[in-house]
Every structure is written in structure tokens, then in C-alpha cells.
């Protein structure tokens, strides 16, 4: 008998249906209907949290005010991904993932960068969203952020 | 602490990219059996078990169900931590301090080879706002690496020194998966995975297991003449969303460290700690964590290496085992940091033994970019 043990190949395929919650629902509706990005303000620390959410991640206070932010923001960090993981990646590598602090926000939004030469991406770069033509109620209703064109 | 708890036994498997000869219950059985052999403990000596594993990494719901038979939990209490193994030690200690139990078996296992690591990592991000962006643990950490390096003016060549040091240390550790004599150039040329992180700066995903036996003070002598005392611990969480934090900082680690130092009576960690095992899942993390642990000023983590302080023959060696860069069984790796610190305190670390170790630090982390930190201070003196 062979010394090799048997390797069994299987996969877990489990469909889920996630409730986005009231705040994410409004966040995505604002993008779909008005093409604007919204945050929510914590009444205690005053921070504007983006993406919008029900409560402050530091203060445990319910956010009380909706605030339009951006749509232009600044790249606070980024990475260029070189490995391929087609089941999860929305773009073909190499592609850029970034943290973007939108004007008027106190937190950074995690998103993608597009329409940009990857070697020219820098932190501090100003970027603006490119919205999807047919919004579906998820984060890729913003296709990516692209550098602000210099007039 | 009025009642003291000690580590009285330590066992770990070798760590490999794929341990195909054993299923994961057999890995756990190996370390628990070895622990019993080393300590002379029997099944009857173990009051309860705290295990650490992950449903997603094991690919089954309630991952600890499948190991009950091999940890000897039959007719005993067993509880799982679905987080880093350092937290399992904390729960184990608390169970003894509750007065309900005299001993606790702490055991962690993971076989990264059996799942698809980047998919599992991506699934840790919430499906509402983040997951569809294709981010995973590696790309998230790359965002932190750049932010840290830009804020503190640390170059890629400097960060590479961590891999050079730790992978060289790992040559002296028979349990390590990755080891070698690499130069900064080798690291720089190893290819970007997610910029600025390169292949030799990312920990391998490993298969392996680790177990400790904890005992109440009055029972320690039954199992060992070299107890390792749990002197201090701190545990702290940060915000979930990466964008809510300044990724160049870690207030959670600073708080965890201060709690551990206060409990252990440590005033000057850089002087009082003899060896540290920190959670360097990526090379830049050793620099960040050692700075925030207060072992050196902020931005000067690389100076610890360059000046020789944190090298294996320095005054405060960091990751003499090779650290997580040398072997990264997810969830297990923090328990291994505790195990390695305990081996140093017992004088049993073999070729990577540091001489005269009296106080050791072990650090674990879980959640991307150090959302959770747990810091332990251990000593061979009561």
C-alpha cells in the first residue's frame, strides 16, 4: 500500500443574504439617486464617519446627523496588489487598493483606484469617484476613484 | 495576583507548508500527547481545556467539536477561543483564577494548507462596505506598511532588515518552516506581493499545533521543576474599519502593553525585558510593534536591529525563534510566541537559547493591521 494519505477535495458553497441595515441602505440610495457620498456624525467626538453607520466606533454613541462628504478626497495610503485571486478581486492584478479620506470626513474609505498609471500613485493624491452606470446597492456602485483632472 | 498561575509544560509540532500525513485532530493529538509525556500529567490531572481554532480555517462549523476526543475533553469542560492563541492563555489563566479549576490545557491548531487563505482572509471583511473590494490580510497590511513607513520615514531596505534577521534566526529553530541566510538585496528582489510588502516579508501560512499546560501555584511541583510564571497580561481591541484608525499607530497595543507592564511591575520595558517574541506576520510589524511596546522610541525600531540590540546576540533579542515570519499557523502563532518565551525562560530553546533570561515578553495579534493585541510578561522567578 502507498504511504501517501488520501487527500479529499471538497468546497463549501453557502449562499448568504445580508441585511445591509438602515444606514448602509441610505448610503447606497444616496449614491444611486443623487450621486453623493454621505457620512454620519458622532454627537460626542464630532467625527464624520464614512462610510455612514449607526454608531460611533469609538464613543458608542448613535450618530445623529447625515453629512455629505467629498466627493473629492485624498489618498492616505495605498497598495498595488500583484497576486491573482480571481474569486475575490474586482480587478485584474496589478491593481490598486487605497484608503481615501473624502473632504469633510474624519475617517478614510477603503476603495479602489482606476484610470491611473499605477507607478504614479502617491499618498496625498487627490481623487474623485467614478460611479457605476447601474447601481446595485453595494460598494462597487462606486467603480473606483480616479485622479482629479488638473484644469 | 493573589493566586499565581504557571506554565508547567510546552509542546509544539514542527511547522510546515502542508502536513499531509496528519489530519488536524491528529496534529492536536500529537501535541497533547507530547505535553503529557513531558509533564507526567495524566488525563485525570487536566481539569478543563481552552482551545483556539477557527471555523473558516478548519472549513467546518464549530471547529472545536472535532478535537474534543483528542484533547481528552470527555466529561470535562472545554471552551474555544476563535482568535489568537495568546487569548486562549488568558482565558485559561482566568479559569484557574476563578477557583473552579486547578489546571488548564491550552491548545491551538490550524492547517492553512487545507483551505484557500486569501479567500478566508477576504471573508473577514464585512460584506456591506468592504468585501467586494477584494481586500485580504496581505493587501490590508500593505496599506498599514506604507502608512507606517511614510509617517516615520522608514525605507523598504530598512524594513527588509527584519526578514534578514528573523529568517537567519529561524535556522536555529527546528520547528520553523522558512529559514535562511538572506541579504537585504535578496529580500528587495523577492518580488512584490502587495506593495510595499515583498515575498520574503510576508509570513508563510503554515500547518501546525501548539499546547501548554497551566497549573495553579500549589500544584506546579507535580509537573515541573521549571515553572514559567504568568506575571502580567494586557488585552485590547481597536476599531474594526481600517479607515477609522491611523494605521501607523496602535493605541490598542499601547494600552495592552501598559496593562501587562503594570500587572507585572515593569517600569522600563527596554531594560527589564530580556527577550521578546512579537507577532511579525509581516516584516514591518516587528518594527511597529517593538516601538509601540516601548522597547525603543517611535520610528526607531530599525535602530534596534542595526545597533544589534534586537539581534540574537543583542541585549534584547526580538524573535530569536524567527518569529511569525518563520512559521505562521494562523491562531497558533500567538500561542507559539508564549511557548517560545517560556522555552527561553526554562533554558530549553536549544540553538536559539538566549543566556540569562529572567523576564520575557510574548505578543499576539488578531484582526487585520493589529485590531486586537494581547501582551504577556512571563518570568522564571515567582
Interface residues (C-beta under 8 A of the other chain):
Chain A: X4 X5 X7 X12 X16 X18 X20 X21 X24 X49 X50 X51 X57 X58 X76 X77 X78 X79 X80 X81 X82 X83 X85 X87 X88 X89 X90 X91 X97 X98 X99 X101 X107 X108 X109 X110 X111 X112 X123 X138 X139 X140
Chain B: X20 X21 X59 X116 X118 X119 X122 X127 X128 X129 X130 X131 X132 X133 X134 X135 X136 X138 X139 X142 X143 X144 X145 X146 X147 X150 X191 X192 X193 X194 X195 X196 X197 X239 X240 X241 X242 X243 X244 X247
